[in-house]
């Protein structure tokens, strides 16, 4: 028997997926198992060719809170998420990635924080990092995000966030003119326009990371990220002498993958037995 959603979902979970057949079922189940139930899950299949759409069809028939559509051509994550936003009906927008999982009370805790803090427009969480051999640590961000937080890198982990839909619409949604840094560019625009954000000091998300992620790095992506940092630092009025940290993506690109992989593991906060 199919589960029917409320006429007015409070939270719209939005996700773009491309060839995620191996992981997307666990991702969907983690949303189905949330303690907060008044949601819709809007999923864009960005022209997958591995059977991902078949899985999405199956789950949309089981639970009609799951809504999916398919791009005729691959459009990329920014355009796909913007279409999800256009289709959404919730007061809040929560992100999700198809190879990850949300801890069961994630939506509930983010919802409560936004409801109780009307001056906050975006909330993220810390996250558990899971490698091929299991959980390896916890990655953290500043609890209170200020302009100085951007000097450390991206101040929010993109797939963990929940945002006020009105705030996101006010600044125009995701920019389709970035390359692999649509989230970072968005956070800079949030803060340029006077928005505020917090991170919950608890890992409420399981992020899948493996060595192949490092192999996909390229110079184009590093240059785009550096450009976004430099433009963002200018917009936020970061002192010029502090802006050299914008070169970090390029320095990371020239660092051998083995060394960078070990560095990321070293930085993880806390270890799992």
HELIX and SHEET records of a PDB file:
HELIX    1   1 UNK A   24  UNK A   32  1                                   9    
HELIX    2   2 UNK A   52  UNK A   62  1                                  11    
HELIX    3   3 UNK A   77  UNK A   87  1                                  11    
HELIX    4   4 UNK A  106  UNK A  116  1                                  11    
HELIX    5   5 UNK A  147  UNK A  152  5                                   6    
HELIX    6   6 UNK A  158  UNK A  160  5                                   3    
HELIX    7   7 UNK A  165  UNK A  170  1                                   6    
HELIX    8   8 UNK A  182  UNK A  192  1                                  11    
HELIX    9   9 UNK A  211  UNK A  215  1                                   5    
HELIX   10  10 UNK A  219  UNK A  236  1                                  18    
HELIX   11  11 UNK A  240  UNK A  247  5                                   8    
HELIX   12  12 UNK A  248  UNK A  254  1                                   7    
HELIX   13  13 UNK A  257  UNK A  267  1                                  11    
SHEET    1   A 7 UNK A  66  UNK A  70  0                                        
SHEET    2   A 7 UNK A  39  UNK A  45  1                                        
SHEET    3   A 7 UNK A  11  UNK A  17  1                                        
SHEET    4   A 7 UNK A  92  UNK A  95  1                                        
SHEET    5   A 7 UNK A 162  UNK A 164 -1                                        
SHEET    6   A 7 UNK A 122  UNK A 131 -1                                        
SHEET    7   A 7 UNK A 134  UNK A 139 -1                                        
SHEET    1   B 8 UNK A  66  UNK A  70  0                                        
SHEET    2   B 8 UNK A  39  UNK A  45  1                                        
SHEET    3   B 8 UNK A  11  UNK A  17  1                                        
SHEET    4   B 8 UNK A  92  UNK A  95  1                                        
SHEET    5   B 8 UNK A 162  UNK A 164 -1                                        
SHEET    6   B 8 UNK A 122  UNK A 131 -1                                        
SHEET    7   B 8 UNK A 197  UNK A 208  1                                        
SHEET    8   B 8 UNK A 101  UNK A 102 -1                                        
SHEET    1   C 8 UNK A  66  UNK A  70  0                                        
SHEET    2   C 8 UNK A  39  UNK A  45  1                                        
SHEET    3   C 8 UNK A  11  UNK A  17  1                                        
SHEET    4   C 8 UNK A  92  UNK A  95  1                                        
SHEET    5   C 8 UNK A 162  UNK A 164 -1                                        
SHEET    6   C 8 UNK A 122  UNK A 131 -1                                        
SHEET    7   C 8 UNK A 197  UNK A 208  1                                        
SHEET    8   C 8 UNK A 144  UNK A 145 -1                                        
END                                                                             
